[in-house]
Each structure stands twice: as structure tokens, then as C-alpha cells.
Amino acid sequence: MRMRVTGLFAGIGGIELGLANAGHGTDLLCECDPGAAAVLAERLPEACLVPDVRDMDALPPGCDLVTAGFPCQDLSQCGRTGGITGDKSGLVSHLFRLLEKSPSPWVLIENVPFMLRLGGGAAIRYLADRLESLGYRWAYRVVDARAFGVPQRRERVFLLASLHEDPGAALFSGGVEPPGEGDHAGRACGFYWTEGNRGLGWAVDAVPTLKGGSGLGIPSPPAIWMPDGRIVTPDIRDAERLQGFPAGWTEPAGRAAKPSHRWKLAGNAVCVRAAAWVGFGLLRRGGAAEPTGELSEKGSWPKAAVGGPDGRFAVRSTTWPVSMPAEPLAEFLRFEPKPLSARATAGFLGRLLRSSLRYPAEFREALEAHLALMRG
């Protein structure tokens, strides 16, 4: 059945565009960020747009599926880790307020996998408790965007709940073992130039997770060590493509806010292709969970699980539901990348040399050569 969707915390519409690509239609979008709202108004004009979930009294009549990619700032490993009751992530409580008043047959929640570990799984336990109290059965699975053919290492939790059906049938329809990264020689490698003290985000033939912020507190792209030795950052249009959007998707935000805001919006977005996979799963529902044992009441939660009136169970699963063909990162980029500035390169290289991190010797040499070139 093709569903009528209400999108809360819609951002720039990654979930809803993905669901549309699977044949579902969105009636209402809720988003408070002016730049994101400008994108939604121009790119998804058929949906009614409301600014604040706190002002919504009820879900619209006929809603089959409500989506909620709620703010991750309090749940992210690089964020404030204030937890599910934090100022930002705590806004998800309004989802349950609306469901209490006007239950939707289906619910789709998306967020960062760190919430499965933060506070011993307090956030995912809260979501499961609230869903079960409203009569929902639920299932979740961590999936990696690379499985869908985009060269971005991006794992996210997709939690699906249903009042009347088995949500696991939509999430557990396939799986392959993730491929190893292999040798870096001759391949583009992504990394976080804003890091270098405790981690690199190192990814072979991919960029690390695009983020709305960074270790320096600014929206910024990751860097890429290209096969020819260049150290560059991707164009915002390629960042949009790395999230599965058409190039230029966030252009309306550039007219409503600072151009750098487009990076924040792209980094906070949901991968369109991952959302489309969920959307097709809702149509086919051909999967089945493979429980491996009851969940413990304490400690971190696994990467896949199901729950409802019969109990909560870990599920055997992989983060790659499929393995779609992917271009090498260097060939994926369609727009001229920008050389990493001398200041950014020097700062990163200094942090890297003072750290105990492991990295290829050729990488340090490439950074030093790039810095010399940028300094003229």
C-alpha cells in the first residue's frame, strides 16, 4: 500500500524524498529551520509546510506514516551527549504527544547509532517504551549509506513501528557482509581535517560521515586525499549527491541564510537512498527477523532488534541490506573540489603529528607537500 506521509523534523526532506522515490506521498512537513524550510517549500511544494512541532495539535487526517528524523545533537558522539531529554533531542516527545491524540498506523524514526550506547541505551529504551505504551510493535536496524551506492560511510538507525502489522517484515528483507576497505593505494581517501587529535574519520574510497558541525564547531566538509596527491574538499553540490539528493538541492537555503548553512543542512540530512530502501520495504514487506536472544535491561543495545507485547529481542543482521554498484570516490565527484587552505592544512598536520594516531606515511608526505604548495 502506498502511504500518505507526515514528516516531522523534516530537515531538507531526505526521508520524504526517499519515500517519494518509492511511491509514497507527503501531505505535511514540519521544520523550524528557515534555510531548511526554504528548501522544502521549493523542492517539495505539494506538501503543506508548518514551522514548529510544538504548535501542532494533531496529525492530519488520513496519515498512514509519520516520520521523525528528530535532532541528534544530544545523542551524537560528537555532540553534547545530553541524552534523549536534552533541549534538542528531547523534542521527540512531541511525536508521542501527537500519536497519543491521533495515532498513525506506521511510524518511522531515524537517528544516530550512538544512541544505542549512550547512557546504556537510555535513548532507544525511551523510544521503545513510549512506542509500546501506545500499542506499537517496533523494529530497528542500523544501515550504512555505502550499501546504497554512495561513497559516504554513514551509519544510521532506522526504527519502524506499526499498530497492526510486523514492522520487521519491512526492515529485514536482505543483507550482505560489508566489504573490507582494502589498500589505499591509487584510491581517494576521506578524512576529517577538523580532527586529528583523537581520530581521523579515515575512509578508503569514501568520505566519513557528513556532519552538520565539526570538532571546530563549524559546518564544514570533510577533506579528501586524491589519488594524484591533492588534498581537497568537495563542492557542496557533491555533498548533496553524497546524501542522494540532486546537485543543487539546498540552493534555496543559500538565499535564506549564509551559504555555509547549506553544509549544515546537508550534514544533518537523511540519505535519500536509505530512506527509499525503507519505502520499498514498506511496499514489499518480504523480510523476517532472526532473533538471537532477549535484550538485557541494562547496557548497550545491538545494531538490530525487535520488540512489542511478546518481549524485546536482538536480531541477527548486517548494516548492508543490499550492495548497490558504486563509483570510486574520485570518479563520483562531478564538480571541481577546492584545495584545503594552508591554514586548515597546517592546523590539521600539527594536530596529527602530535597525536598517537596511525596513518600511512605517504599521507603525511602528501599533507606536507600540499602545505608547501599552498604557501607558495
C-alpha positions as CSV (number, residue, x, y, z in Angstrom):
1,M,0.0,0.0,0.0
2,R,1.3,3.4,-0.9
3,M,1.2,5.6,2.1
4,R,0.3,9.2,2.9
5,V,3.2,10.7,4.9
6,T,3.6,13.4,7.5
7,G,7.2,14.4,8.0
8,L,8.2,15.9,11.4
9,F,11.7,17.4,11.9
10,A,11.8,17.2,8.1
11,G,15.2,19.0,7.6
12,I,15.7,19.2,3.8
13,G,13.4,16.3,3.1
14,G,15.7,13.3,2.8
15,I,13.3,10.8,4.3
16,E,10.3,12.2,2.4
17,L,12.2,12.4,-1.0
18,G,13.3,8.8,-0.5
19,L,9.8,7.7,0.3
20,A,8.5,9.6,-2.7
21,N,11.0,7.7,-4.9
22,A,9.4,4.5,-3.6
23,G,6.0,5.8,-4.5
24,H,4.7,7.3,-1.2
25,G,3.3,10.8,-1.0
26,T,3.9,13.5,1.6
27,D,0.9,15.7,2.8
28,L,2.6,17.7,5.5
29,L,6.1,18.7,6.5
30,C,7.2,20.3,9.8
31,E,10.5,22.2,10.0
32,C,11.6,25.2,12.1
33,D,15.0,26.0,10.5
34,P,14.4,28.9,8.0
35,G,17.0,27.6,5.5
36,A,15.6,24.0,5.5
37,A,12.1,25.4,5.3
38,A,13.1,27.3,2.2
39,V,14.4,24.1,0.6
40,L,11.2,22.2,1.4
41,A,9.0,25.0,0.1
42,E,10.7,25.0,-3.3
43,R,11.6,21.3,-3.7
44,L,8.5,19.7,-2.2
45,P,5.8,22.3,-2.9
46,E,2.9,19.8,-2.9
47,A,3.2,19.3,0.9
48,C,1.7,21.7,3.5
49,L,4.6,23.3,5.5
50,V,4.3,24.1,9.2
51,P,7.1,25.7,11.2
52,D,7.1,24.2,14.7
53,V,6.1,20.7,16.0
54,R,5.3,22.3,19.4
55,D,2.4,24.2,17.9
56,M,0.9,21.1,16.1
57,D,-2.4,20.0,17.7
58,A,-2.8,16.7,15.8
59,L,-1.6,14.8,12.8
60,P,-3.5,15.4,9.6
61,P,-6.5,13.1,8.8
62,G,-5.5,10.1,6.6
63,C,-1.9,10.0,7.7
64,D,-0.6,6.5,7.2
65,L,3.0,7.1,8.2
66,V,4.6,9.7,10.4
67,T,8.3,10.2,10.0
68,A,10.6,11.8,12.6
69,G,14.3,12.3,12.0
70,F,14.5,14.2,15.2
71,P,17.5,16.3,16.3
72,C,20.6,14.3,17.1
73,Q,22.7,17.0,18.9
74,D,22.1,15.5,22.4
75,L,22.7,11.9,21.2
76,S,25.7,12.2,18.9
77,Q,29.2,11.1,19.8
78,C,30.5,14.5,18.6
79,G,27.6,16.4,20.2
80,R,26.7,17.4,23.7
81,T,25.5,13.9,24.7
82,G,22.8,15.4,26.9
83,G,20.6,12.4,26.1
84,I,17.1,11.9,25.0
85,T,15.8,14.6,27.4
86,G,18.2,17.2,26.1
87,D,16.9,20.5,24.8
88,K,17.2,19.5,21.1
89,S,16.7,15.7,21.0
90,G,14.0,15.9,23.7
91,L,11.7,17.5,21.1
92,V,10.9,13.9,20.0
93,S,8.4,13.9,22.9
94,H,6.1,15.9,20.7
95,L,5.9,13.0,18.3
96,F,4.4,10.8,21.1
97,R,2.1,13.7,22.2
98,L,0.7,13.8,18.6
99,L,0.5,10.0,18.4
100,E,-1.5,9.9,21.7
101,K,-4.1,12.2,20.2
102,S,-4.2,10.9,16.6
103,P,-2.4,7.5,16.2
104,S,-0.8,6.8,12.9
105,P,-0.7,3.2,11.7
106,W,3.0,3.4,11.0
107,V,5.9,5.4,12.5
108,L,9.5,5.8,11.1
109,I,12.2,7.3,13.4
110,E,15.8,8.0,12.3
111,N,18.8,8.9,14.3
112,V,22.5,8.3,15.1
113,P,23.7,4.8,16.2
114,F,25.5,6.3,19.2
115,M,22.1,6.5,20.9
116,L,22.2,2.7,21.2
117,R,25.2,3.1,23.6
118,L,24.8,6.5,25.2
119,G,23.8,6.1,28.8
120,G,23.5,2.4,28.5
121,G,20.9,2.7,25.6
122,A,18.7,5.1,27.5
123,A,17.5,6.9,24.3
124,I,16.5,3.7,22.4
125,R,14.9,2.4,25.6
126,Y,12.9,5.6,25.9
127,L,11.7,5.3,22.3
128,A,10.8,1.6,22.7
129,D,8.9,2.3,26.0
130,R,6.9,5.1,24.5
131,L,6.0,3.2,21.4
132,E,4.9,0.1,23.3
133,S,2.8,2.2,25.7
134,L,0.9,3.3,22.7
135,G,0.3,-0.2,21.4
136,Y,3.1,-0.3,18.7
137,R,5.3,-3.2,17.7
138,W,8.7,-1.9,16.6
139,A,11.9,-3.0,14.8
140,Y,15.1,-1.2,14.1
141,R,18.2,-1.7,12.1
142,V,21.5,0.2,11.7
143,V,22.2,0.7,8.0
144,D,25.2,2.2,6.2
145,A,24.7,4.6,3.3
146,R,27.5,2.9,1.4
147,A,25.2,-0.1,0.8
148,F,23.1,2.1,-1.5
149,G,25.9,3.0,-3.8
150,V,27.1,6.4,-2.4
151,P,30.7,6.7,-1.2
152,Q,29.9,8.0,2.2
153,R,30.4,5.9,5.4
154,R,27.3,6.9,7.2
155,E,25.5,4.5,9.7
156,R,22.1,5.5,10.9
157,V,19.3,3.8,13.0
158,F,16.0,3.3,11.2
159,L,13.3,2.4,13.7
160,L,9.9,1.4,12.2
161,A,6.8,0.8,14.3
162,S,3.3,-0.4,13.4
163,L,0.0,-0.7,15.3
164,H,-1.3,-3.7,13.4
165,E,1.5,-5.3,11.4
166,D,5.0,-6.7,11.7
167,P,7.5,-3.8,11.1
168,G,10.4,-6.3,10.9
169,A,9.0,-7.5,7.6
170,A,9.9,-4.2,6.0
171,L,13.4,-3.9,7.5
172,F,14.9,-7.4,7.4
173,S,14.4,-8.4,3.8
174,G,18.1,-8.8,2.9
175,G,21.7,-8.5,4.0
176,V,25.3,-8.8,2.8
177,E,28.5,-8.7,4.6
178,P,30.2,-5.2,4.3
179,P,33.3,-5.4,2.1
180,G,36.6,-4.6,3.7
181,E,38.3,-1.2,2.8
182,G,41.4,-2.7,1.3
183,D,44.6,-0.9,0.4
184,H,44.5,2.9,0.0
185,A,47.0,2.9,-2.9
186,G,45.5,4.6,-6.0
187,R,42.2,5.4,-4.3
188,A,40.8,8.6,-2.8
189,C,40.6,8.6,1.0
190,G,38.4,10.8,3.0
191,F,39.2,12.3,6.5
192,Y,38.1,15.0,8.9
193,W,40.5,17.9,8.6
194,T,38.9,19.4,11.7
195,E,40.0,16.5,13.8
196,G,43.5,14.9,14.2
197,N,43.8,14.6,18.0
198,R,41.8,11.5,18.7
199,G,40.5,10.3,15.4
200,L,40.7,10.9,11.6
201,G,37.4,9.5,10.3
202,W,39.6,7.7,7.8
203,A,37.7,6.2,4.9
204,V,39.1,4.5,1.8
205,D,37.2,5.3,-1.4
206,A,34.6,7.2,0.7
207,V,34.2,10.2,2.8
208,P,33.5,9.9,6.5
209,T,30.0,10.8,7.7
210,L,29.0,14.3,6.6
211,K,28.2,16.3,9.7
212,G,26.2,19.4,10.5
213,G,29.0,20.6,12.7
214,S,32.6,19.7,13.4
215,G,35.3,19.4,16.0
216,L,35.9,23.1,15.5
217,G,32.2,23.9,15.9
218,I,31.6,25.0,12.3
219,P,29.7,23.4,9.4
220,S,32.4,22.1,7.2
221,P,33.1,19.4,4.6
222,P,35.5,16.5,5.2
223,A,38.7,16.5,3.2
224,I,39.8,14.1,0.5
225,W,43.3,12.9,-0.3
226,M,43.1,12.3,-4.0
227,P,45.0,9.6,-5.9
228,D,47.1,12.3,-7.6
229,G,48.2,13.6,-4.2
230,R,45.9,16.7,-3.9
231,I,44.2,17.5,-0.6
232,V,40.8,18.9,-1.4
233,T,37.3,19.4,0.0
234,P,34.2,18.5,-2.1
235,D,31.9,21.1,-3.6
236,I,28.6,21.4,-1.8
237,R,26.8,20.0,-4.8
238,D,28.8,16.8,-4.5
239,A,28.0,16.7,-0.8
240,E,24.3,16.8,-1.7
241,R,24.9,14.0,-4.1
242,L,26.7,12.0,-1.4
243,Q,23.4,12.2,0.5
244,G,21.5,11.0,-2.5
245,F,20.0,14.4,-3.4
246,P,20.2,16.0,-6.9
247,A,23.0,18.5,-7.2
248,G,21.9,22.0,-6.1
249,W,19.1,20.7,-3.8
250,T,20.0,23.2,-1.0
251,E,20.3,26.3,-3.2
252,P,17.1,27.8,-1.8
253,A,18.8,27.8,1.7
254,G,21.6,30.0,0.3
255,R,19.1,32.7,-0.4
256,A,17.6,32.4,3.1
257,A,20.7,32.1,5.2
258,K,24.5,32.2,4.9
259,P,26.0,30.0,2.2
260,S,27.8,27.9,4.8
261,H,24.4,26.9,6.2
262,R,24.0,24.6,3.2
263,W,26.8,22.4,4.7
264,K,25.0,22.2,8.0
265,L,21.7,21.2,6.3
266,A,23.5,18.6,4.1
267,G,25.3,17.1,7.0
268,N,22.1,16.8,9.1
269,A,20.1,15.3,6.3
270,V,19.0,11.7,5.9
271,C,20.5,9.7,3.0
272,V,17.7,9.7,0.3
273,R,18.7,6.2,-1.0
274,A,18.5,4.7,2.5
275,A,15.0,6.2,3.0
276,A,13.9,4.9,-0.4
277,W,15.0,1.4,0.7
278,V,12.7,1.7,3.8
279,G,10.0,2.9,1.5
280,F,10.3,-0.1,-0.8
281,G,10.4,-2.3,2.2
282,L,7.0,-0.9,3.3
283,L,5.6,-1.9,-0.1
284,R,7.0,-5.4,-0.2
285,R,7.3,-6.5,3.4
286,G,9.1,-9.7,2.5
287,G,11.5,-9.9,5.3
288,A,11.7,-11.7,8.6
289,A,13.6,-11.0,11.8
290,E,16.0,-13.7,13.1
291,P,16.0,-13.2,16.9
292,T,19.2,-14.2,18.7
293,G,18.1,-13.7,22.3
294,E,16.2,-11.4,24.6
295,L,17.5,-7.9,25.2
296,S,19.1,-7.2,28.5
297,E,17.5,-4.4,30.6
298,K,21.0,-2.9,31.1
299,G,23.8,-1.9,28.8
300,S,24.1,-1.0,25.2
301,W,21.6,-2.2,22.6
302,P,22.6,-4.2,19.5
303,K,22.6,-2.9,15.9
304,A,19.2,-4.6,15.2
305,A,16.3,-5.5,17.4
306,V,12.5,-6.0,17.6
307,G,10.0,-5.5,20.3
308,G,6.4,-5.5,21.3
309,P,4.0,-7.3,23.7
310,D,5.9,-10.5,23.3
311,G,9.2,-9.1,24.5
312,R,12.3,-7.5,23.1
313,F,14.9,-9.4,21.1
314,A,18.2,-8.8,19.4
315,V,18.2,-9.7,15.7
316,R,20.9,-11.1,13.5
317,S,21.5,-8.5,10.8
318,T,24.2,-6.6,8.9
319,T,24.4,-2.9,8.2
320,W,24.4,-3.6,4.5
321,P,20.8,-4.6,3.5
322,V,21.9,-4.6,-0.2
323,S,25.1,-3.9,-2.2
324,M,24.4,-1.4,-4.9
325,P,27.0,-0.6,-7.5
326,A,29.2,2.3,-6.5
327,E,31.7,4.5,-8.3
328,P,35.1,5.1,-6.8
329,L,35.1,8.3,-4.8
330,A,37.5,10.1,-7.2
331,E,35.1,9.4,-10.1
332,F,32.0,10.1,-8.2
333,L,32.9,13.8,-7.8
334,R,31.3,15.8,-10.6
335,F,32.3,19.3,-9.5
336,E,35.8,20.8,-9.1
337,P,36.9,20.3,-5.5
338,K,38.5,23.1,-3.5
339,P,42.1,22.8,-2.3
340,L,42.3,22.7,1.5
341,S,43.6,26.0,2.7
342,A,47.1,26.4,4.1
343,R,45.8,27.4,7.5
344,A,43.5,24.3,7.7
345,T,46.2,22.0,6.4
346,A,48.8,23.4,8.9
347,G,46.4,23.1,11.8
348,F,45.4,19.5,10.9
349,L,49.0,18.4,10.2
350,G,50.2,19.9,13.6
351,R,47.5,18.0,15.5
352,L,48.2,14.8,13.6
353,L,52.0,14.9,14.3
354,R,51.3,15.5,18.0
355,S,48.9,12.6,18.2
356,S,49.5,8.9,18.5
357,L,47.1,8.1,15.6
358,R,48.2,5.6,12.9
359,Y,48.2,6.6,9.3
360,P,50.1,5.9,6.1
361,A,53.5,7.6,5.8
362,E,52.5,8.7,2.3
363,F,49.6,10.6,3.8
364,R,51.8,12.8,5.9
365,E,54.1,13.4,2.9
366,A,51.1,14.4,0.8
367,L,50.0,16.8,3.5
368,E,53.4,18.4,3.8
369,A,53.7,18.8,0.0
370,H,50.2,20.3,-0.2
371,L,51.0,22.7,2.6
372,A,54.2,23.8,0.8
373,L,52.2,24.3,-2.4
374,M,49.5,26.3,-0.7
375,R,52.1,28.5,0.9
376,G,53.6,29.2,-2.5
